Each structure stands twice: as C-alpha cells, then as structure tokens.
Amino acid sequence: MSKANGTGVTKLFEDAHAEGILSPAGLQTLTVVDLGAQIQAGLGIHVDDVQASEVVLVTVMPDDSGSIAHSGHTKTVCDGHNLVLDALLASQQKDGVLFHTRYLNGHVLNPFRPLEDVVRMHSKNYSADLGTPLYDQAVVLLGTVLAKAQEFSGNGVPVRTVTLLITDGADAGSQKARAKDVAALVKDLHRVENHIVAAMGIDDGVTDFRRVFQEMGISDRWILTPGQSAQEIRAAFQVFSQSAVRVSQGAASFSRTALGGFGA
C-alpha cells in the first residue's frame, strides 16, 4: 500500500474528529496503531463512481475461527451472509446500497461495492480455521465503516450504515485493542445517529454474548444470540437482513429501526 493511501485514511479520521464525529478516544483507538493498510483494503469503490443521491453501507463480519467449522456451521454462515445479500438485492433501494464483507481474522472478501458485484460466500473462499481476535478486528471494521461514511459525507452525500459482527466465542488473541476501545468507536457512531452496530453471538455453550457485546458498547436491542442449530442461526441472519432492508428505505425508516432494534 502506498503511503498516500494510509495518509488518506488518517485524513478522513482527522476530518471526522474536527467535525465532532470522532471523539478523542475514538481517534486515538484508530490512530495509535497504524491501521491504514487494513482499512484501505475495505474502502472499495470510489465515491465519484457512485451515482446514488444517498448511500447505505451494509457491512458483515463473519467469524472464520476454527470453532465455526468444529461446530459444523461453515455452510450455515455462508448461507446467512448470502441471505442478507439476497434480501438487499430484492429491495427497491438496492442501487444505493454498498456491501462490505471482512472476515473476523481480517480477510476482505468484499471491499465496499455495489450489490450486483458482491462475491458470495462459499466453501472455496471461506475456511473457518483461525482464531478470534474480536476486539482488534472490530476496531478495523468499524474504522472502515467510519472512513467510508466520512468519504461520502465529506462529498455532500447523505450516508447511513448498518454493521453486523458475528462470533461464536469471546475474544481470544487480540493484540492491540480491548473491549473499551471498540466501545469508544461504537459510542461515536451512535452519537452521529446514522449508524447501527449489531452483533450476533452463536451459542458455544459457555460465552455470555450479551455481556461481551455490551462491553463493546453494542446496545442490547442490537444483539442476536441464536442457539447452535442451523435453523436458529439462519433465522438470526433473516432478522438482520430485514433490519438492513429497512435501513435502506430512507431516513425516517432508519430512525424507527435504530430506536426499535431487532424488535422494530
């Protein structure tokens, strides 16, 4: 990655801070470690190449840790991701939606791109055999969402975002970030009132996912805790997909959805 790209990401965060979008804590979380290359990898399509008058950014972070495969959930997670994509493709506002897929261990399957260009998840591009650096990668993911939103708003394009983090275990292996660092970013995104951050904890029999996600700043109304069956996991993806579609239907629909959470 060229230095210019990294500098560009930093500039987006500095602009967000200057505009009161990013708090000092949020800015420090994103800049104390150089995340520019990782964030740049997800930014995708250039703002000038998007013709929509307003844009919705939908982001999904599928867990690719070994426990997903061990539990037999590999195909279910692929199906769930693709179900969200299909729901958005069927929506009337699909032309204004950009989609981003970054796996929990950092692989970018889809930088932000139009729905018709999104690569579906399948066994050839998704292998669940890594760890669970939940906090580190949540910071990268939310930083990417914030940077892309800042690109659009800085060019006068209204933008709304909805993001889903997926894990079947608590953090294991994060080197740089802690739960409070993620919470600082989530708090900043919520304060702007055009972002939704949601999370899905697939039951592993031991983890209190509501506590894990609440420590990361995620509102209880935006937490899904499906059981271990494929049917329950697919149903949770379906619930998220319905919320993502509602978010795409305009500012008023977004406000109702944001307030109501998954129960809206």
Rosetta blueprint (number, residue, H / E / L):
1 M L
2 S L
3 K H
4 A H
5 N H
6 G H
7 T H
8 G H
9 V H
10 T H
11 K H
12 L H
13 F H
14 E H
15 D H
16 A H
17 H H
18 A H
19 E L
20 G L
21 I L
22 L L
23 S L
24 P H
25 A H
26 G H
27 L H
28 Q H
29 T H
30 L H
31 T H
32 V L
33 V L
34 D L
35 L L
36 G H
37 A H
38 Q H
39 I H
40 Q H
41 A H
42 G H
43 L H
44 G L
45 I L
46 H L
47 V H
48 D H
49 D H
50 V L
51 Q L
52 A L
53 S L
54 E L
55 V E
56 V E
57 L E
58 V E
59 T E
60 V E
61 M E
62 P L
63 D L
64 D L
65 S E
66 G H
67 S H
68 I H
69 A H
70 H H
71 S L
72 G L
73 H L
74 T H
75 K H
76 T H
77 V H
78 C H
79 D H
80 G H
81 H H
82 N H
83 L H
84 V H
85 L H
86 D H
87 A H
88 L H
89 L H
90 A L
91 S L
92 Q L
93 Q L
94 K H
95 D H
96 G H
97 V E
98 L E
99 F E
100 H E
101 T E
102 R E
103 Y L
104 L L
105 N L
106 G L
107 H L
108 V E
109 L E
110 N E
111 P E
112 F E
113 R E
114 P E
115 L H
116 E H
117 D H
118 V L
119 V L
120 R L
121 M L
122 H L
123 S L
124 K L
125 N L
126 Y L
127 S L
128 A L
129 D L
130 L E
131 G L
132 T E
133 P L
134 L H
135 Y H
136 D H
137 Q H
138 A H
139 V H
140 V H
141 L H
142 L H
143 G H
144 T H
145 V H
146 L H
147 A H
148 K H
149 A H
150 Q H
151 E H
152 F H
153 S H
154 G H
155 N L
156 G L
157 V L
158 P L
159 V E
160 R E
161 T E
162 V E
163 T E
164 L E
165 L E
166 I E
167 T E
168 D L
169 G L
170 A L
171 D L
172 A E
173 G L
174 S L
175 Q L
176 K L
177 A L
178 R L
179 A H
180 K H
181 D H
182 V H
183 A H
184 A H
185 L H
186 V H
187 K H
188 D H
189 L H
190 H H
191 R H
192 V H
193 E L
194 N L
195 H E
196 I E
197 V E
198 A E
199 A E
200 M E
201 G E
202 I L
203 D L
204 D L
205 G L
206 V L
207 T L
208 D L
209 F H
210 R H
211 R H
212 V H
213 F H
214 Q H
215 E H
216 M L
217 G L
218 I L
219 S L
220 D H
221 R H
222 W H
223 I E
224 L E
225 T L
226 P L
227 G L
228 Q L
229 S L
230 A H
231 Q H
232 E H
233 I H
234 R H
235 A H
236 A H
237 F H
238 Q H
239 V H
240 F H
241 S H
242 Q H
243 S H
244 A H
245 V H
246 R H
247 V H
248 S L
249 Q L
250 G L
251 A H
252 A H
253 S H
254 F H
255 S H
256 R H
257 T H
258 A H
259 L H
260 G H
261 G H
262 F H
263 G H
264 A L
